[in-house]
Amino acid sequence: MIILGLDPSLSCTGWGVVRAEGSRLSHLANGQIPTDAKAPMAERLHHLHDAVAALIAVHAPDRVGIEEVFVNKNPQSTLKLAQARGAVLAACGRAGVPVREHAARLVKKAVVGTGGAEKAQVQAMLKVLLPGAQIAGADAADALAVAIADAHLGER
C-alpha cells in the first residue's frame, strides 16, 4: 500500500510518501510545496491544487492521510489553513483517491507513543522508522508522520 501524507498549509504544504507492507514501512519520497506570499489567494490555492494533483499522478497512492484542521487563536490563520486544505482535498477528490483525516495528537501518538510529543521527538522517530530518508524540512517531516500514522492505524 502506498500512502501519501499531507500537512496542508497556505505558506508551505508538506508531503511524504511511504510504502506499507504489513508492519514494514519504507520511504519513497517527501518534499514541500511553498506558495508565494505575495501572489493572489486564487493563484496560491491553484498552485497547491496542481502540485498535489501532480504528486498523485507520479506516486499513485492507494490513499491519502491528511492532518485534521485545528483552530488557531487567529481566525484569519484558521481560514487560510481551511482554504489550503480545501485545495488539497479537491485534488485528492478529483483523482478519486480515498482520504483519511487524523488529529495531530493521534499522529504523534502513532509515531512517538504519546499524543503530547514535541516536533523534535517526532523528527527523531522518523529517523528510526525511515532510516536513510533525507527529509526536505519540518513540513515534510510532519507529512511523513501523517503517512506513518495512517499506515499504523490500518483500516478503520
Helices and strands as residue ranges (DSSP letters): E 2-7, E 12-21, E 24-34, H 41-59, E 63-67, H 75-95, E 99-102, H 104-112, H 119-129, H 138-153
